[in-house]
Amino acid sequence: MSDQQWYFDTSSGEVTQGKTSGWDNRMGPYPSRDEAEHALQIARERTKAADEWDED
């Protein structure tokens, strides 16, 4: 059974299907290629939301 999830490789900036890089360079899994391509934006938005929650 192959890994159908998508990942963003932070060292190369590439999006891959399946775990092709080590855990320390991999963000995901994401259900679609599009979401994996926006991994850094998603992480920034989540961090901002968490920071705002902490301030409250």
Secondary structure, DSSP 8 states (H G I E B T S, - for coil): -----EEEETTT--EEES--S-GGGEEEEESSHHHHHTHHHHHHHHHHHHHHHHH-
